[in-house]
Amino acid sequence: MTCLQKFLRDETGATAIEYGLIAAGIAVAIIAVVQGLGTKLTSTFTSVQGALK
């Protein structure tokens, strides 16, 4: 019985899950920024290419 109570009070796995969720959130934010920046860079290079022709 004490082994079960000790298992239920153990929160070390919860910390790892929280860090995983934070890392996933940061990854999603980075992907969104890179996609937005990539679109802007593509339009800029297209504009420069048109000006050089």
All heavy atoms as atom14 arrays in JSON, in Angstrom:
{
  "sequence": "MTCLQKFLRDETGATAIEYGLIAAGIAVAIIAVVQGLGTKLTSTFTSVQGALK",
  "atom14_mask": [
    [1, 1, 1, 1, 1, 1, 1, 1, 0, 0, 0, 0, 0, 0],
    [1, 1, 1, 1, 1, 1, 1, 0, 0, 0, 0, 0, 0, 0],
    [1, 1, 1, 1, 1, 1, 0, 0, 0, 0, 0, 0, 0, 0],
    [1, 1, 1, 1, 1, 1, 1, 1, 0, 0, 0, 0, 0, 0],
    [1, 1, 1, 1, 1, 1, 1, 1, 1, 0, 0, 0, 0, 0],
    [1, 1, 1, 1, 1, 1, 1, 1, 1, 0, 0, 0, 0, 0],
    [1, 1, 1, 1, 1, 1, 1, 1, 1, 1, 1, 0, 0, 0],
    [1, 1, 1, 1, 1, 1, 1, 1, 0, 0, 0, 0, 0, 0],
    [1, 1, 1, 1, 1, 1, 1, 1, 1, 1, 1, 0, 0, 0],
    [1, 1, 1, 1, 1, 1, 1, 1, 0, 0, 0, 0, 0, 0],
    [1, 1, 1, 1, 1, 1, 1, 1, 1, 0, 0, 0, 0, 0],
    [1, 1, 1, 1, 1, 1, 1, 0, 0, 0, 0, 0, 0, 0],
    [1, 1, 1, 1, 0, 0, 0, 0, 0, 0, 0, 0, 0, 0],
    [1, 1, 1, 1, 1, 0, 0, 0, 0, 0, 0, 0, 0, 0],
    [1, 1, 1, 1, 1, 1, 1, 0, 0, 0, 0, 0, 0, 0],
    [1, 1, 1, 1, 1, 0, 0, 0, 0, 0, 0, 0, 0, 0],
    [1, 1, 1, 1, 1, 1, 1, 1, 0, 0, 0, 0, 0, 0],
    [1, 1, 1, 1, 1, 1, 1, 1, 1, 0, 0, 0, 0, 0],
    [1, 1, 1, 1, 1, 1, 1, 1, 1, 1, 1, 1, 0, 0],
    [1, 1, 1, 1, 0, 0, 0, 0, 0, 0, 0, 0, 0, 0],
    [1, 1, 1, 1, 1, 1, 1, 1, 0, 0, 0, 0, 0, 0],
    [1, 1, 1, 1, 1, 1, 1, 1, 0, 0, 0, 0, 0, 0],
    [1, 1, 1, 1, 1, 0, 0, 0, 0, 0, 0, 0, 0, 0],
    [1, 1, 1, 1, 1, 0, 0, 0, 0, 0, 0, 0, 0, 0],
    [1, 1, 1, 1, 0, 0, 0, 0, 0, 0, 0, 0, 0, 0],
    [1, 1, 1, 1, 1, 1, 1, 1, 0, 0, 0, 0, 0, 0],
    [1, 1, 1, 1, 1, 0, 0, 0, 0, 0, 0, 0, 0, 0],
    [1, 1, 1, 1, 1, 1, 1, 0, 0, 0, 0, 0, 0, 0],
    [1, 1, 1, 1, 1, 0, 0, 0, 0, 0, 0, 0, 0, 0],
    [1, 1, 1, 1, 1, 1, 1, 1, 0, 0, 0, 0, 0, 0],
    [1, 1, 1, 1, 1, 1, 1, 1, 0, 0, 0, 0, 0, 0],
    [1, 1, 1, 1, 1, 0, 0, 0, 0, 0, 0, 0, 0, 0],
    [1, 1, 1, 1, 1, 1, 1, 0, 0, 0, 0, 0, 0, 0],
    [1, 1, 1, 1, 1, 1, 1, 0, 0, 0, 0, 0, 0, 0],
    [1, 1, 1, 1, 1, 1, 1, 1, 1, 0, 0, 0, 0, 0],
    [1, 1, 1, 1, 0, 0, 0, 0, 0, 0, 0, 0, 0, 0],
    [1, 1, 1, 1, 1, 1, 1, 1, 0, 0, 0, 0, 0, 0],
    [1, 1, 1, 1, 0, 0, 0, 0, 0, 0, 0, 0, 0, 0],
    [1, 1, 1, 1, 1, 1, 1, 0, 0, 0, 0, 0, 0, 0],
    [1, 1, 1, 1, 1, 1, 1, 1, 1, 0, 0, 0, 0, 0],
    [1, 1, 1, 1, 1, 1, 1, 1, 0, 0, 0, 0, 0, 0],
    [1, 1, 1, 1, 1, 1, 1, 0, 0, 0, 0, 0, 0, 0],
    [1, 1, 1, 1, 1, 1, 0, 0, 0, 0, 0, 0, 0, 0],
    [1, 1, 1, 1, 1, 1, 1, 0, 0, 0, 0, 0, 0, 0],
    [1, 1, 1, 1, 1, 1, 1, 1, 1, 1, 1, 0, 0, 0],
    [1, 1, 1, 1, 1, 1, 1, 0, 0, 0, 0, 0, 0, 0],
    [1, 1, 1, 1, 1, 1, 0, 0, 0, 0, 0, 0, 0, 0],
    [1, 1, 1, 1, 1, 1, 1, 0, 0, 0, 0, 0, 0, 0],
    [1, 1, 1, 1, 1, 1, 1, 1, 1, 0, 0, 0, 0, 0],
    [1, 1, 1, 1, 0, 0, 0, 0, 0, 0, 0, 0, 0, 0],
    [1, 1, 1, 1, 1, 0, 0, 0, 0, 0, 0, 0, 0, 0],
    [1, 1, 1, 1, 1, 1, 1, 1, 0, 0, 0, 0, 0, 0],
    [1, 1, 1, 1, 1, 1, 1, 1, 1, 0, 0, 0, 0, 0]
  ],
  "atom14_positions": [
    [[0.83, -1.2, 0.0], [0.0, 0.0, 0.0], [0.88, 1.26, 0.0], [0.56, 2.21, -0.71], [-0.92, -0.03, 1.23], [-1.98, 1.01, 1.22], [-3.11, 0.73, -0.14], [-4.33, 1.91, 0.19], [0.0, 0.0, 0.0], [0.0, 0.0, 0.0], [0.0, 0.0, 0.0], [0.0, 0.0, 0.0], [0.0, 0.0, 0.0], [0.0, 0.0, 0.0]],
    [[1.94, 1.26, 0.8], [2.81, 2.44, 0.83], [3.51, 2.64, -0.51], [3.79, 3.77, -0.9], [3.86, 2.33, 1.95], [4.6, 1.13, 1.77], [3.2, 2.35, 3.31], [0.0, 0.0, 0.0], [0.0, 0.0, 0.0], [0.0, 0.0, 0.0], [0.0, 0.0, 0.0], [0.0, 0.0, 0.0], [0.0, 0.0, 0.0], [0.0, 0.0, 0.0]],
    [[3.79, 1.55, -1.21], [4.43, 1.66, -2.52], [3.49, 2.37, -3.5], [3.92, 3.21, -4.29], [4.78, 0.27, -3.03], [5.73, 0.28, -4.55], [0.0, 0.0, 0.0], [0.0, 0.0, 0.0], [0.0, 0.0, 0.0], [0.0, 0.0, 0.0], [0.0, 0.0, 0.0], [0.0, 0.0, 0.0], [0.0, 0.0, 0.0], [0.0, 0.0, 0.0]],
    [[2.21, 2.08, -3.43], [1.22, 2.72, -4.3], [1.08, 4.19, -3.96], [1.02, 5.04, -4.86], [-0.14, 2.02, -4.17], [-1.27, 2.58, -5.03], [-0.94, 2.46, -6.51], [-2.56, 1.89, -4.71], [0.0, 0.0, 0.0], [0.0, 0.0, 0.0], [0.0, 0.0, 0.0], [0.0, 0.0, 0.0], [0.0, 0.0, 0.0], [0.0, 0.0, 0.0]],
    [[1.06, 4.53, -2.68], [0.97, 5.93, -2.27], [2.21, 6.71, -2.72], [2.11, 7.85, -3.18], [0.81, 6.03, -0.75], [-0.55, 5.59, -0.27], [-0.64, 5.59, 1.25], [0.37, 5.66, 1.93], [-1.86, 5.51, 1.76], [0.0, 0.0, 0.0], [0.0, 0.0, 0.0], [0.0, 0.0, 0.0], [0.0, 0.0, 0.0], [0.0, 0.0, 0.0]],
    [[3.36, 6.1, -2.61], [4.6, 6.74, -3.05], [4.56, 6.99, -4.56], [4.96, 8.05, -5.03], [5.8, 5.86, -2.68], [7.13, 6.48, -2.98], [8.26, 5.56, -2.53], [9.6, 6.17, -2.87], [10.72, 5.31, -2.49], [0.0, 0.0, 0.0], [0.0, 0.0, 0.0], [0.0, 0.0, 0.0], [0.0, 0.0, 0.0], [0.0, 0.0, 0.0]],
    [[4.05, 6.02, -5.31], [3.94, 6.17, -6.75], [2.98, 7.31, -7.12], [3.25, 8.11, -8.02], [3.46, 4.86, -7.38], [3.18, 4.96, -8.85], [4.22, 5.01, -9.76], [1.88, 4.99, -9.32], [3.97, 5.11, -11.11], [1.62, 5.09, -10.67], [2.68, 5.14, -11.57], [0.0, 0.0, 0.0], [0.0, 0.0, 0.0], [0.0, 0.0, 0.0]],
    [[1.88, 7.42, -6.42], [0.88, 8.46, -6.73], [1.38, 9.86, -6.38], [0.97, 10.83, -7.0], [-0.43, 8.16, -6.0], [-1.19, 6.93, -6.49], [-2.41, 6.67, -5.61], [-1.6, 7.08, -7.94], [0.0, 0.0, 0.0], [0.0, 0.0, 0.0], [0.0, 0.0, 0.0], [0.0, 0.0, 0.0], [0.0, 0.0, 0.0], [0.0, 0.0, 0.0]],
    [[2.27, 9.97, -5.39], [2.81, 11.27, -5.0], [4.02, 11.69, -5.83], [4.41, 12.85, -5.81], [3.2, 11.25, -3.52], [1.99, 11.39, -2.6], [2.43, 11.5, -1.18], [2.44, 10.11, -0.65], [3.22, 9.66, 0.28], [4.09, 10.44, 0.85], [3.16, 8.42, 0.68], [0.0, 0.0, 0.0], [0.0, 0.0, 0.0], [0.0, 0.0, 0.0]],
    [[4.6, 10.77, -6.59], [5.79, 11.07, -7.38], [5.42, 11.94, -8.57], [4.56, 11.6, -9.37], [6.41, 9.76, -7.87], [7.74, 9.97, -8.56], [8.33, 11.05, -8.4], [8.19, 9.05, -9.25], [0.0, 0.0, 0.0], [0.0, 0.0, 0.0], [0.0, 0.0, 0.0], [0.0, 0.0, 0.0], [0.0, 0.0, 0.0], [0.0, 0.0, 0.0]],
    [[6.06, 13.11, -8.69], [5.75, 14.05, -9.76], [6.94, 14.28, -10.7], [6.95, 15.24, -11.45], [5.3, 15.38, -9.16], [3.99, 15.29, -8.41], [3.53, 16.65, -7.9], [4.18, 17.66, -8.22], [2.54, 16.68, -7.17], [0.0, 0.0, 0.0], [0.0, 0.0, 0.0], [0.0, 0.0, 0.0], [0.0, 0.0, 0.0], [0.0, 0.0, 0.0]],
    [[7.93, 13.42, -10.68], [9.09, 13.64, -11.53], [8.75, 13.5, -13.01], [9.3, 14.21, -13.84], [10.23, 12.67, -11.18], [9.73, 11.33, -11.26], [10.77, 12.93, -9.79], [0.0, 0.0, 0.0], [0.0, 0.0, 0.0], [0.0, 0.0, 0.0], [0.0, 0.0, 0.0], [0.0, 0.0, 0.0], [0.0, 0.0, 0.0], [0.0, 0.0, 0.0]],
    [[7.85, 12.61, -13.36], [7.44, 12.47, -14.76], [6.68, 13.68, -15.26], [6.77, 14.04, -16.44], [0.0, 0.0, 0.0], [0.0, 0.0, 0.0], [0.0, 0.0, 0.0], [0.0, 0.0, 0.0], [0.0, 0.0, 0.0], [0.0, 0.0, 0.0], [0.0, 0.0, 0.0], [0.0, 0.0, 0.0], [0.0, 0.0, 0.0], [0.0, 0.0, 0.0]],
    [[5.95, 14.33, -14.39], [5.18, 15.51, -14.78], [6.11, 16.64, -15.22], [5.79, 17.37, -16.16], [4.3, 15.98, -13.62], [0.0, 0.0, 0.0], [0.0, 0.0, 0.0], [0.0, 0.0, 0.0], [0.0, 0.0, 0.0], [0.0, 0.0, 0.0], [0.0, 0.0, 0.0], [0.0, 0.0, 0.0], [0.0, 0.0, 0.0], [0.0, 0.0, 0.0]],
    [[7.24, 16.76, -14.59], [8.2, 17.8, -14.96], [8.72, 17.57, -16.37], [8.82, 18.49, -17.17], [9.37, 17.83, -13.97], [8.85, 18.04, -12.66], [10.33, 18.95, -14.29], [0.0, 0.0, 0.0], [0.0, 0.0, 0.0], [0.0, 0.0, 0.0], [0.0, 0.0, 0.0], [0.0, 0.0, 0.0], [0.0, 0.0, 0.0], [0.0, 0.0, 0.0]],
    [[9.03, 16.32, -16.7], [9.52, 16.0, -18.04], [8.45, 16.3, -19.09], [8.75, 16.81, -20.16], [9.93, 14.54, -18.11], [0.0, 0.0, 0.0], [0.0, 0.0, 0.0], [0.0, 0.0, 0.0], [0.0, 0.0, 0.0], [0.0, 0.0, 0.0], [0.0, 0.0, 0.0], [0.0, 0.0, 0.0], [0.0, 0.0, 0.0], [0.0, 0.0, 0.0]],
    [[7.21, 15.99, -18.78], [6.12, 16.28, -19.71], [5.96, 17.78, -19.9], [5.75, 18.26, -21.01], [4.8, 15.64, -19.2], [4.9, 14.11, -19.28], [3.61, 16.13, -20.0], [3.77, 13.38, -18.62], [0.0, 0.0, 0.0], [0.0, 0.0, 0.0], [0.0, 0.0, 0.0], [0.0, 0.0, 0.0], [0.0, 0.0, 0.0], [0.0, 0.0, 0.0]],
    [[6.08, 18.54, -18.84], [5.97, 20.0, -18.94], [7.08, 20.56, -19.82], [6.84, 21.43, -20.67], [6.04, 20.63, -17.55], [4.81, 20.36, -16.72], [4.98, 20.74, -15.27], [6.08, 21.2, -14.89], [4.01, 20.6, -14.51], [0.0, 0.0, 0.0], [0.0, 0.0, 0.0], [0.0, 0.0, 0.0], [0.0, 0.0, 0.0], [0.0, 0.0, 0.0]],
    [[8.31, 20.08, -19.65], [9.41, 20.53, -20.49], [9.18, 20.16, -21.95], [9.48, 20.92, -22.86], [10.75, 19.97, -20.01], [11.3, 20.66, -18.78], [11.75, 19.94, -17.69], [11.37, 22.04, -18.73], [12.25, 20.57, -16.57], [11.88, 22.68, -17.61], [12.31, 21.95, -16.54], [12.82, 22.57, -15.43], [0.0, 0.0, 0.0], [0.0, 0.0, 0.0]],
    [[8.62, 18.99, -22.18], [8.29, 18.57, -23.54], [7.25, 19.47, -24.18], [7.36, 19.83, -25.36], [0.0, 0.0, 0.0], [0.0, 0.0, 0.0], [0.0, 0.0, 0.0], [0.0, 0.0, 0.0], [0.0, 0.0, 0.0], [0.0, 0.0, 0.0], [0.0, 0.0, 0.0], [0.0, 0.0, 0.0], [0.0, 0.0, 0.0], [0.0, 0.0, 0.0]],
    [[6.25, 19.85, -23.41], [5.21, 20.75, -23.94], [5.78, 22.14, -24.23], [5.41, 22.76, -25.23], [4.05, 20.84, -22.95], [3.19, 19.59, -22.82], [2.19, 19.75, -21.68], [2.48, 19.3, -24.12], [0.0, 0.0, 0.0], [0.0, 0.0, 0.0], [0.0, 0.0, 0.0], [0.0, 0.0, 0.0], [0.0, 0.0, 0.0], [0.0, 0.0, 0.0]],
    [[6.66, 22.62, -23.38], [7.29, 23.92, -23.62], [8.13, 23.86, -24.89], [8.08, 24.77, -25.72], [8.14, 24.34, -22.4], [7.23, 24.68, -21.21], [9.03, 25.53, -22.74], [7.96, 24.86, -19.9], [0.0, 0.0, 0.0], [0.0, 0.0, 0.0], [0.0, 0.0, 0.0], [0.0, 0.0, 0.0], [0.0, 0.0, 0.0], [0.0, 0.0, 0.0]],
    [[8.91, 22.8, -25.05], [9.74, 22.65, -26.25], [8.88, 22.57, -27.5], [9.21, 23.17, -28.54], [10.62, 21.41, -26.12], [0.0, 0.0, 0.0], [0.0, 0.0, 0.0], [0.0, 0.0, 0.0], [0.0, 0.0, 0.0], [0.0, 0.0, 0.0], [0.0, 0.0, 0.0], [0.0, 0.0, 0.0], [0.0, 0.0, 0.0], [0.0, 0.0, 0.0]],
    [[7.76, 21.87, -27.44], [6.86, 21.77, -28.59], [6.26, 23.14, -28.92], [6.15, 23.5, -30.1], [5.75, 20.77, -28.3], [0.0, 0.0, 0.0], [0.0, 0.0, 0.0], [0.0, 0.0, 0.0], [0.0, 0.0, 0.0], [0.0, 0.0, 0.0], [0.0, 0.0, 0.0], [0.0, 0.0, 0.0], [0.0, 0.0, 0.0], [0.0, 0.0, 0.0]],
    [[5.9, 23.9, -27.91], [5.36, 25.25, -28.14], [6.37, 26.16, -28.8], [6.05, 26.93, -29.71], [0.0, 0.0, 0.0], [0.0, 0.0, 0.0], [0.0, 0.0, 0.0], [0.0, 0.0, 0.0], [0.0, 0.0, 0.0], [0.0, 0.0, 0.0], [0.0, 0.0, 0.0], [0.0, 0.0, 0.0], [0.0, 0.0, 0.0], [0.0, 0.0, 0.0]],
    [[7.61, 26.09, -28.33], [8.67, 26.91, -28.92], [8.92, 26.49, -30.36], [9.1, 27.35, -31.24], [9.96, 26.81, -28.08], [9.74, 27.51, -26.73], [11.15, 27.4, -28.8], [10.85, 27.29, -25.73], [0.0, 0.0, 0.0], [0.0, 0.0, 0.0], [0.0, 0.0, 0.0], [0.0, 0.0, 0.0], [0.0, 0.0, 0.0], [0.0, 0.0, 0.0]],
    [[8.9, 25.19, -30.64], [9.1, 24.7, -32.0], [8.0, 25.21, -32.93], [8.29, 25.62, -34.05], [9.16, 23.18, -32.01], [0.0, 0.0, 0.0], [0.0, 0.0, 0.0], [0.0, 0.0, 0.0], [0.0, 0.0, 0.0], [0.0, 0.0, 0.0], [0.0, 0.0, 0.0], [0.0, 0.0, 0.0], [0.0, 0.0, 0.0], [0.0, 0.0, 0.0]],
    [[6.77, 25.18, -32.48], [5.65, 25.67, -33.29], [5.82, 27.16, -33.58], [5.6, 27.62, -34.7], [4.3, 25.38, -32.6], [3.16, 26.12, -33.27], [4.03, 23.89, -32.6], [0.0, 0.0, 0.0], [0.0, 0.0, 0.0], [0.0, 0.0, 0.0], [0.0, 0.0, 0.0], [0.0, 0.0, 0.0], [0.0, 0.0, 0.0], [0.0, 0.0, 0.0]],
    [[6.24, 27.92, -32.58], [6.45, 29.36, -32.78], [7.58, 29.62, -33.78], [7.46, 30.48, -34.65], [6.77, 30.03, -31.44], [0.0, 0.0, 0.0], [0.0, 0.0, 0.0], [0.0, 0.0, 0.0], [0.0, 0.0, 0.0], [0.0, 0.0, 0.0], [0.0, 0.0, 0.0], [0.0, 0.0, 0.0], [0.0, 0.0, 0.0], [0.0, 0.0, 0.0]],
    [[8.66, 28.87, -33.69], [9.77, 29.03, -34.63], [9.34, 28.69, -36.05], [9.66, 29.41, -37.0], [10.98, 28.18, -34.19], [11.61, 28.76, -32.92], [12.02, 28.06, -35.3], [12.67, 27.89, -32.3], [0.0, 0.0, 0.0], [0.0, 0.0, 0.0], [0.0, 0.0, 0.0], [0.0, 0.0, 0.0], [0.0, 0.0, 0.0], [0.0, 0.0, 0.0]],
    [[8.59, 27.62, -36.21], [8.11, 27.23, -37.53], [7.22, 28.31, -38.12], [7.34, 28.66, -39.3], [7.38, 25.88, -37.47], [8.38, 24.76, -37.19], [6.59, 25.6, -38.74], [7.75, 23.42, -36.86], [0.0, 0.0, 0.0], [0.0, 0.0, 0.0], [0.0, 0.0, 0.0], [0.0, 0.0, 0.0], [0.0, 0.0, 0.0], [0.0, 0.0, 0.0]],
    [[6.34, 28.89, -37.33], [5.46, 29.94, -37.82], [6.25, 31.17, -38.26], [5.97, 31.76, -39.31], [4.45, 30.32, -36.73], [0.0, 0.0, 0.0], [0.0, 0.0, 0.0], [0.0, 0.0, 0.0], [0.0, 0.0, 0.0], [0.0, 0.0, 0.0], [0.0, 0.0, 0.0], [0.0, 0.0, 0.0], [0.0, 0.0, 0.0], [0.0, 0.0, 0.0]],
    [[7.25, 31.55, -37.48], [8.07, 32.73, -37.83], [8.87, 32.47, -39.1], [8.94, 33.33, -39.98], [9.0, 33.1, -36.65], [10.05, 34.1, -37.08], [8.18, 33.65, -35.5], [0.0, 0.0, 0.0], [0.0, 0.0, 0.0], [0.0, 0.0, 0.0], [0.0, 0.0, 0.0], [0.0, 0.0, 0.0], [0.0, 0.0, 0.0], [0.0, 0.0, 0.0]],
    [[9.45, 31.28, -39.2], [10.26, 30.96, -40.38], [9.39, 30.93, -41.64], [9.81, 31.41, -42.69], [11.02, 29.63, -40.17], [11.62, 29.1, -41.46], [12.1, 29.81, -39.12], [0.0, 0.0, 0.0], [0.0, 0.0, 0.0], [0.0, 0.0, 0.0], [0.0, 0.0, 0.0], [0.0, 0.0, 0.0], [0.0, 0.0, 0.0], [0.0, 0.0, 0.0]],
    [[8.19, 30.38, -41.54], [7.31, 30.36, -42.7], [6.92, 31.77, -43.12], [6.91, 32.09, -44.3], [6.06, 29.53, -42.42], [6.32, 28.04, -42.47], [5.06, 27.23, -42.24], [4.08, 27.72, -41.72], [5.11, 25.97, -42.61], [0.0, 0.0, 0.0], [0.0, 0.0, 0.0], [0.0, 0.0, 0.0], [0.0, 0.0, 0.0], [0.0, 0.0, 0.0]],
    [[6.6, 32.61, -42.17], [6.25, 33.99, -42.48], [7.42, 34.75, -43.08], [7.28, 35.49, -44.05], [0.0, 0.0, 0.0], [0.0, 0.0, 0.0], [0.0, 0.0, 0.0], [0.0, 0.0, 0.0], [0.0, 0.0, 0.0], [0.0, 0.0, 0.0], [0.0, 0.0, 0.0], [0.0, 0.0, 0.0], [0.0, 0.0, 0.0], [0.0, 0.0, 0.0]],
    [[8.58, 34.54, -42.52], [9.79, 35.2, -43.02], [10.17, 34.68, -44.39], [10.6, 35.44, -45.26], [10.94, 34.99, -42.03], [12.21, 35.79, -42.24], [11.91, 37.29, -42.14], [13.25, 35.4, -41.21], [0.0, 0.0, 0.0], [0.0, 0.0, 0.0], [0.0, 0.0, 0.0], [0.0, 0.0, 0.0], [0.0, 0.0, 0.0], [0.0, 0.0, 0.0]],
    [[9.99, 33.39, -44.61], [10.3, 32.79, -45.91], [9.45, 33.37, -47.02], [9.94, 33.65, -48.11], [0.0, 0.0, 0.0], [0.0, 0.0, 0.0], [0.0, 0.0, 0.0], [0.0, 0.0, 0.0], [0.0, 0.0, 0.0], [0.0, 0.0, 0.0], [0.0, 0.0, 0.0], [0.0, 0.0, 0.0], [0.0, 0.0, 0.0], [0.0, 0.0, 0.0]],
    [[8.18, 33.59, -46.75], [7.28, 34.18, -47.74], [7.71, 35.6, -48.06], [7.73, 36.01, -49.23], [5.83, 34.17, -47.21], [5.47, 32.84, -46.87], [4.87, 34.71, -48.23], [0.0, 0.0, 0.0], [0.0, 0.0, 0.0], [0.0, 0.0, 0.0], [0.0, 0.0, 0.0], [0.0, 0.0, 0.0], [0.0, 0.0, 0.0], [0.0, 0.0, 0.0]],
    [[8.08, 36.34, -47.05], [8.52, 37.73, -47.26], [9.83, 37.77, -48.06], [9.99, 38.59, -48.95], [8.69, 38.42, -45.91], [8.98, 39.89, -46.02], [9.01, 40.56, -44.66], [9.31, 42.04, -44.81], [9.34, 42.72, -43.52], [0.0, 0.0, 0.0], [0.0, 0.0, 0.0], [0.0, 0.0, 0.0], [0.0, 0.0, 0.0], [0.0, 0.0, 0.0]],
    [[10.75, 36.87, -47.72], [12.02, 36.83, -48.46], [11.81, 36.43, -49.92], [12.47, 36.97, -50.81], [12.99, 35.85, -47.79], [13.68, 36.35, -46.54], [14.52, 35.24, -45.93], [14.55, 37.54, -46.84], [0.0, 0.0, 0.0], [0.0, 0.0, 0.0], [0.0, 0.0, 0.0], [0.0, 0.0, 0.0], [0.0, 0.0, 0.0], [0.0, 0.0, 0.0]],
    [[10.9, 35.51, -50.16], [10.62, 35.1, -51.53], [10.1, 36.28, -52.34], [10.55, 36.51, -53.48], [9.58, 33.97, -51.55], [10.1, 32.86, -50.8], [9.27, 33.51, -52.97], [0.0, 0.0, 0.0], [0.0, 0.0, 0.0], [0.0, 0.0, 0.0], [0.0, 0.0, 0.0], [0.0, 0.0, 0.0], [0.0, 0.0, 0.0], [0.0, 0.0, 0.0]],
    [[9.19, 37.05, -51.78], [8.67, 38.2, -52.51], [9.75, 39.27, -52.71], [9.81, 39.91, -53.76], [7.46, 38.79, -51.79], [7.82, 39.3, -50.54], [0.0, 0.0, 0.0], [0.0, 0.0, 0.0], [0.0, 0.0, 0.0], [0.0, 0.0, 0.0], [0.0, 0.0, 0.0], [0.0, 0.0, 0.0], [0.0, 0.0, 0.0], [0.0, 0.0, 0.0]],
    [[10.63, 39.43, -51.75], [11.72, 40.41, -51.89], [12.68, 40.0, -53.0], [13.05, 40.82, -53.85], [12.49, 40.55, -50.56], [11.59, 40.97, -49.54], [13.62, 41.55, -50.67], [0.0, 0.0, 0.0], [0.0, 0.0, 0.0], [0.0, 0.0, 0.0], [0.0, 0.0, 0.0], [0.0, 0.0, 0.0], [0.0, 0.0, 0.0], [0.0, 0.0, 0.0]],
    [[13.08, 38.73, -53.02], [13.99, 38.27, -54.06], [13.33, 38.3, -55.44], [13.98, 38.59, -56.44], [14.52, 36.87, -53.75], [15.6, 36.87, -52.72], [15.45, 36.16, -51.54], [16.77, 37.58, -52.91], [16.45, 36.15, -50.58], [17.78, 37.58, -51.97], [17.62, 36.86, -50.79], [0.0, 0.0, 0.0], [0.0, 0.0, 0.0], [0.0, 0.0, 0.0]],
    [[12.04, 38.04, -55.51], [11.32, 38.14, -56.78], [11.32, 39.58, -57.27], [11.51, 39.86, -58.46], [9.88, 37.62, -56.62], [9.92, 36.28, -56.14], [9.12, 37.66, -57.93], [0.0, 0.0, 0.0], [0.0, 0.0, 0.0], [0.0, 0.0, 0.0], [0.0, 0.0, 0.0], [0.0, 0.0, 0.0], [0.0, 0.0, 0.0], [0.0, 0.0, 0.0]],
    [[11.14, 40.51, -56.37], [11.16, 41.92, -56.72], [12.54, 42.35, -57.22], [12.67, 43.07, -58.21], [10.75, 42.76, -55.5], [10.92, 44.12, -55.75], [0.0, 0.0, 0.0], [0.0, 0.0, 0.0], [0.0, 0.0, 0.0], [0.0, 0.0, 0.0], [0.0, 0.0, 0.0], [0.0, 0.0, 0.0], [0.0, 0.0, 0.0], [0.0, 0.0, 0.0]],
    [[13.58, 41.89, -56.53], [14.95, 42.23, -56.93], [15.25, 41.61, -58.29], [15.86, 42.25, -59.17], [15.96, 41.75, -55.86], [17.39, 41.84, -56.38], [15.8, 42.56, -54.59], [0.0, 0.0, 0.0], [0.0, 0.0, 0.0], [0.0, 0.0, 0.0], [0.0, 0.0, 0.0], [0.0, 0.0, 0.0], [0.0, 0.0, 0.0], [0.0, 0.0, 0.0]],
    [[14.82, 40.38, -58.5], [15.04, 39.71, -59.78], [14.35, 40.47, -60.9], [14.91, 40.64, -61.97], [14.52, 38.28, -59.71], [14.73, 37.51, -60.99], [14.14, 36.1, -60.92], [13.37, 35.8, -60.01], [14.47, 35.26, -61.86], [0.0, 0.0, 0.0], [0.0, 0.0, 0.0], [0.0, 0.0, 0.0], [0.0, 0.0, 0.0], [0.0, 0.0, 0.0]],
    [[13.14, 40.93, -60.66], [12.42, 41.7, -61.67], [13.12, 43.02, -61.98], [13.13, 43.47, -63.12], [0.0, 0.0, 0.0], [0.0, 0.0, 0.0], [0.0, 0.0, 0.0], [0.0, 0.0, 0.0], [0.0, 0.0, 0.0], [0.0, 0.0, 0.0], [0.0, 0.0, 0.0], [0.0, 0.0, 0.0], [0.0, 0.0, 0.0], [0.0, 0.0, 0.0]],
    [[13.7, 43.63, -60.98], [14.38, 44.9, -61.18], [15.69, 44.73, -61.95], [16.13, 45.63, -62.65], [14.66, 45.57, -59.83], [0.0, 0.0, 0.0], [0.0, 0.0, 0.0], [0.0, 0.0, 0.0], [0.0, 0.0, 0.0], [0.0, 0.0, 0.0], [0.0, 0.0, 0.0], [0.0, 0.0, 0.0], [0.0, 0.0, 0.0], [0.0, 0.0, 0.0]],
    [[16.31, 43.57, -61.81], [17.59, 43.34, -62.49], [17.42, 42.95, -63.98], [18.36, 43.02, -64.73], [18.38, 42.24, -61.77], [18.9, 42.61, -60.39], [19.56, 41.4, -59.74], [19.87, 43.77, -60.47], [0.0, 0.0, 0.0], [0.0, 0.0, 0.0], [0.0, 0.0, 0.0], [0.0, 0.0, 0.0], [0.0, 0.0, 0.0], [0.0, 0.0, 0.0]],
    [[16.22, 42.53, -64.36], [16.0, 42.11, -65.76], [15.97, 43.28, -66.68], [15.74, 44.35, -66.57], [14.7, 41.32, -65.87], [14.87, 39.93, -65.34], [13.63, 39.14, -65.6], [13.82, 37.72, -65.12], [12.67, 36.91, -65.4], [0.0, 0.0, 0.0], [0.0, 0.0, 0.0], [0.0, 0.0, 0.0], [0.0, 0.0, 0.0], [0.0, 0.0, 0.0]]
  ]
}
